[in-house]
Amino acid sequence: MSKNLDESGLKSIFREYDLFFIDIWGVVHNGIKLYENAVKVLNELSNNEKKFILLTNAPRPNLTVINTLKKNGIK
């Protein structure tokens, strides 16, 4: 079953799941800078021992994407 999280956010369901798949482009950053609230969510997931996988269809090697995220403040 799907649920629209626009109003309630991920916090309304995060306790129910152990693993999250999160898109990078448009969710974690806008191509130029990170979304501050997205970084907070990723940190909260980690703090609550939840696992997440960041997904992208960017036309670049994974290492480039990883280094870009690190450069912008993702641990």
N, C-alpha and C positions, 0 to 999 in steps of 0.2 A: 504494500500500500504506500502511496506517495503522500507527502504532506508539504504544503506550501509554507516555507519558513520565512517569507518576506516580513511578516509581522512579528513572529515569535522568536525567530533566530535559531541558530544551532543549539543554543543553551536549552531550548525546550525539549530536545531529544538526545543530547549527548550521553546521558547516563544509560540509555537503552542499547548503545552500540559500543563495540570495542575498536572498530576500524572505520576510518572515513577516507573516502576518495575525494580529493579537493583539486579542482582545476586551478591553474596558476593565473593564466591570462584573464583579466576581468574580475577575478575573485581575490587573488592575493596582491596583484599589482595591475596597473593600467598601461604598462609598457614603458613607463618612465619612472614611476615611484611606487613603493609599496603602499597598500591601504593599511593605515595604522590599526584599525579595528580587526582586520584579518590577521595581522601579526599577533594581536592580543588573543584571538581565538586559538591560533596555533600553539601559543604558549600555554593557554589554559588546558588545551587537549593534552599537551605533554605533562603538565603539572598533575593532571588527573589520570595519568598512566594510560591514556588513549593513544592508539597508533593512527597515523594518517599517511596517505600516499599522495604526493603532489603529482598531478598529471599535466602534461602539456602536449600540444601538437606543433610546437614551434619548429620551424625548419632549421634547426641548429643542433649540434651535438649536445648530449646530456651534460657533459662537463661544462660547456659554455653556459647553459641554463643554471646549473648549480653554482658556478662562480658568480654569475650575475646576481642570484638571490643572496649569496653570502655577502657580496659587495654592498648590497642594499640593506643588510641587517638581519637576514634570516640566519639563524644558527644551524 
